[in-house]
Amino acid sequence: MIRILFIDDEPSNHQLVAKALETMDCQISYAEDGTSGISRARTLRPDVIITDVIMPDITGYEVTHQLRRDPQFSTTPIIVLTAQSGLQDKLRAFEVGADDYLSKPFEPAELVARITSLVRRAEMAQSAAPSKDPAHMAQVIAVHSLRGGIGCSTLAVNLGLSLANLWSNTILLDLSMSAGQVALMLNQNLRRTWADIARYKTGELDMEILRSIVSTNETGLSFIAAPTFPGEADFLSGETLTWTISILKEHYQYIVFDLPHDFSELSLSALDASDLLLLVAAPDMASVRASAAAIDTYKKLGYPKEKIRPVLNATFPRSSLAKEKVETALGMNFAVSIPYIVDTVLEAINLGRPLVLDKPKENISALLEDFAFHLSKPEHKKSKPENPTETWKRVYKRYQDRKK
């Protein structure tokens, strides 16, 4: 049975499509606006998506564009069904990634034929593609905030190091193109950056080319640094990043993003590709307001609530808002609360010696290591590594101590 999602704000159109497809062996689900359509698509994982263009919130073009940025819908057939029949309308549909375009009013037999053809083509492409074991694909973690200066890069670097020290095979991507700090925090020279692959087109990139810009620190954490000058990274589009992520997912166990403080095309591509989204907030009104705006945008983008893991980072010692009040304001509980530590974090940044690397016995390092373990793949958390690292031994000992 073919599972079809039809996105249209007019209930009468729902009835027309249902009538047209009654001869097909299919199950039709409906959404009455673009935002809920994206959300339903991520929940239902339909075989075919049909979308109208003019809707009250976002257009069908934007729906198609957002779905195409999500790797799980990269090959899902999408049909734009609309009363707009001009050449420019059709070209716009194909530019954003639609597979087909059908004008209203339509003949039921034609809609059935086009759906059948697209499904057959998708099945042939899927059978020809090599199967990928999800267990061997990377878990992708994004660190994000709409407000700078509250510890996003510090969290991303320490999580990347902790995951590398727990399981190895981890890469950290510095996507803060205008002010990336990952290389500085790791005390690494900027030998190669994103700018060094500027001459390649998206389809030309492969793992061999990407290895040319991947650096590795002393612990084995791989990373790709942001360029020295912001203008050098103008070439990196969301499409290029999505392609890059799809390649890296087959070669690493964990990918960590340090994102800019916005919803740019680059940020959206990384957020769409992430399995877990760490929203960093500080206990002050400006940060709470920015976090609430971010959560509202995540909702509109159709991200499931379980994907979002708020993190509270105390960036000053006194006069901060109570954790419980911040949680109430955001409507979400914090996955972890990072306490204020006098001078320790600033010293780590200035020396290029991250906390979990330089001060592994400190309480703050223990908290970050335990949090990294908490975010790890279920299959990793359930079994002891063949050769446990010192980081794994520390995490395991703390876990056993808490059980006593």
N, C-alpha and C positions, 0 to 999 in steps of 0.2 A: 504494500500500500504506500502511495506517495503522500508525504506530509507536506502540505502547502500552507504558507502564512500569507494572508492578504492584508495589506496595510492601507486603509482608506477611511476617511472621516465620515463618509456617507453610508449609513446602514442599508440604504436601498441598493447601493453598489455591491454590498456583501451578498445580497440576495441574487443579484444578476450573475455574479461569478459562481455562486453555488449552483444556480440553475444551469449555467453553461457547462459546468464540470460534473454534472450528475451522472454522466455516462462513464466517467473515469473511476478507477479504484483508488480513491484518494480521501484523505482526511484534511479538512480545511479549518484553520484557526484564524482568528481575526484580531486586528488592533485598530483603534480609531484615531491614532495620531502617530507621528514619526517616532517620538521618544519612547512611547510604550511599545511600538513596533520593534525597535532595536532591542529593548529589554526582553520582549517575548521571543525574538529570534535567538537570543543567547540562552534562553531557558528551554525552548522547544527544539532547537537545532533542526529546522525544517529542511526538506529536500529541495524545495523551490520557494522563493520569496517573490511576491508580486506587490508592487507599491504604486500608489497614486503619486502625483507630483504636488498638487496644491493641497496643503493641509494646514491646520491652525497653528502649529508650533514650528516644525521644520519641514522643509520640502522633501519630496521623494528623492531628489538629487542628493541632498545632504544625507539622507538615510542610507542610500547606496554607497556614498563616499565613506561614511563611518563604518559600515559593515565590511567594505573591501579592505579597510585598514586593519581589521581584526583577522589574524591568521586563520581562525576556525571557519571563516566565511570566504576565504580567498578563492575557492572554486565552487561555491554554492550558486546555482543559477539564479539570477535576479532579472525579473521582467518589469519594466516601467510601463504602466497601463494608465493612460491619461487622455483627456479631451484635447490637449495641445498636440497639434499635428504638424507644426512647422519644421523645416529642415534643421534650424538651429536648436530646436527642442530635442530632436533625435540625436544630433551630434553631442549635445550636452549630456544626454543619458549615457551614451557610450564613453564619453570622456571620464565620467565618474565611476565607470566600471560595470554598467549594466550589460547583460548578455543579449537582451532583446528589448524591443520597443513596440508597443501595440496601441493604436489610437482607438478611442471610444467614438462612436459605438463600434463594437467588434462582433465578428461572427463566432459563435460558440465553437464550431469545428476548428476554426483557426487557432483559438486559444488552446484547445486541447492538443492540437498538432504541435504547437510551439513548445508547450510544456513537455510533451512526450519526447520531442527531439532534444531538448536541453537536458532532460534527465538521462537519456541514453548517452549523450555525449559526456556528461559528468561521470557516469558509471564506467565508461570506457577509459576515461582519463585516470580514474581512481584505480582501476584494475591494472593499468599499465605502470602506475607509479610504485616504487618500492615501498614496502610497509615499514613504518617507523614505530618502534617500541616506545610508548610514553615513558617507561621507566628509564630509558636512556636519553631522554630529552631533558634539557635544562629546566630547573625551576627558576622563574623570572620574578625578581623582587624590585619594585620601584620605590625610591625614597623621594617624597614630594611635599611641597608646601607652597602656598602663594605668598609667603613672607620670608624674606632672607634673614640671615643672621641668627637663626635659632638652632643651628646644629645639624642641618641636613647632611652636609658633606662629612662631618665628623661621624655621624651615624652610619652613612653609606660605607665609609672607609673601614670602620671597625667591624661592621657586619661582614663586609667582603673578606677581611682578614680572618675573622672567626670561622666563617664557612670554609675558607681555604685550609685553615688549620684543623678543622674537624674532618673534612671529607676530601680536601684538595680539589683540583679541577674547577676553579671558580674564576670568573672574570668580572671586573668592575668597569662600567662604561661611564666616563665623565661626559655628560651631555649639557653641562652648563657652559655653552660655547663662548659666552661673553666674559665669564669670570670663573672658569674651572679651577679647582684647587686640589684635585686628587693627587696629581704628581707632586705638588708641594707638600701635602700632608704625608706622603710616603717617602719624602726626601729623595725623589728620583729626578734625573735630568730629563728635559723634554727633547728626546732624540727624534721620536716620530709621533705624529698626532693624526687626528681625523683629516687634517688638511692634506696629508700626503697621499690620500686616495682620491683627490679632487678630479683627476683626469679620467677616472673610470666611470662608465655608465653603470646604472643599476644592475642590469643583466650580466655585465662583465665581471662583477665582483665574485670571488670565490674564497675559500678558506686560505689558499696559498697567498693571495693578495692581502687578505686581512691580517695574516700572521706578520706581515711586514710592518704593521703599525701597532702590534700588541707588544707591550713591555711587561716585564715580570720583576717583582720585588724579591727581596731576600728570602721571604717565607714561601714563595711559590705562587703568590696571588698575581694573576694576569690582570692587566688593565689597558684601556685605550684612553689616552689623555686628550683633553680639549686643547685647541690650538692657542698659541701665545697671543695672537691678535684676532679679535672677534670676526673681522672681515674674511679671514681665511676659511671660515667654516660655513659661509653662505651657501655653498654647494650642497650641504648635507640636507636633503629633503626627507620628509616623512617616509616616502616610498623607499628611498635608499636605506634608511634606518630599518624599516620593516624587513627588507631583503636581508640586511646584515644580521639582524636578530635571528631570522629563520636559519641562517647558516651556522651561527654561533651555538644555537640550541642543540645542534647535533654533535658538538665537540666539547661542550662543558656540562657540568652537573648543575651549576648555579650561575646565574647572571644577575648582577646588581646594578641598577641605574641610579646615578646621582643626577637628578633632573633640575632644570631651571625653574624659577618660581613663576610659572605662567601656564597657559593652555595653548601654547603655540603648536604648529603642525608637528614639530619634533617631539614635544611633550606628549601630545595626544597619541602619536604612533607608539611611543614607549609605554604609556599607560594602557593602551589597548592590548599590547603584547604581554603585559605583566600578569602573573598569577596572583601575586599579593601586592597590595598598595599600602605603603606605610606613610600615613599622613602625619607629619610632624607639627606639633603645636606647642607654643609656650604659654604659661599661665598669666597672660595679660589680655586686655580687651581687644587690642589691635590684632593679635594672633588668633583669638577666638573668632573674631569677625571674619578674618581671612579663611580660617578653617571651615566655618559654617558655609561660606561661599563655595569653597572647594567641594564639600560634601554634596551641596545642592547641584553642582555641575556634574559630579560623578553620577548622581542619580539620573540626571537628564541624559547622560551618555549611556545609561543602561547598565552600569557596573553593578553586579550583585553586592549586597551589603557585606557578605562574608569575605569578599575580596579586600575590603578596606580595613586596615588595622591602625587606628590612631595611636600615636606615640606622644606622650607628654614629656617635654624636656625643660626642666627648670633652669632658666638662663640667668637668674639673679637670686640672691639669698633671701630677700624679705619682701613683704607687701605684695605677694603674688596671690592670684585667685586660687581658691580651694579647688582641689582636683574634682571633688564631687560636683561643684557648681559648673565647672567647665564641661564635665560629662553630661550634665543635665542640659546645658545650652546647646551642645552638639548633638544630643540624642544618641550618643554612642559611648561605650566604655573604652578606656585606654587599654591597649594590649600590654603596655609596659610604661612605667614612669621612671624617668632618668633624673636622679637628684642633682642638685647644684653642688659642684665640687670646687672649692676655692683653688684657683690658679692651675689646677691639674690639666684641664682641657686646653687652656691657652698655652701652657708650656708644651703640651704634646704637639700642637699645631706649629709653634715657633721652632721646635727642634726637629720636626718631621718624624716624630716617633709616636705613632698611634698608641692609645691606651692599652689595648689588648696585647700589643707587641712589647711595649716598654715596661708596663706595670701589670703583668698578668695576675699578680696576687692581690691587687686592690679590689675593693668591693665593686667599684664601677665597672672594672674589667670583667668580673664574674657575672655581673648582671648582663652585660653585652654578649658575652659568650653563651650564657643560658638562653638569651633571647634568640640568638642565631640558631641554636639547637632547636628551639621551639618552632622556628620558621622552616626548618629543614624538611625534606621529603619524608613522608610517612615510612617508607621502606628503610630509610637510613636510621630513623629514630627507633625502629623496632628491633634492630640487630646490632651486635657488637662488630666493629670493623675488624678485619683480619689482622691489621697492624695498628692498634689504637694509638693516636697521637697524644701528646701531653695535654693538649687542649681537651680532647675527648675524655681523658682520665679525670681531669679537673671537673668537667661538667658532670660526669657520672658519679663522682664522689659527692658532689654537692646534692645531687638527686637522692642518693642513698641516705645522706645525712638528714635530709628533710623528711624522709619516710620514718625515721626513728622516733 
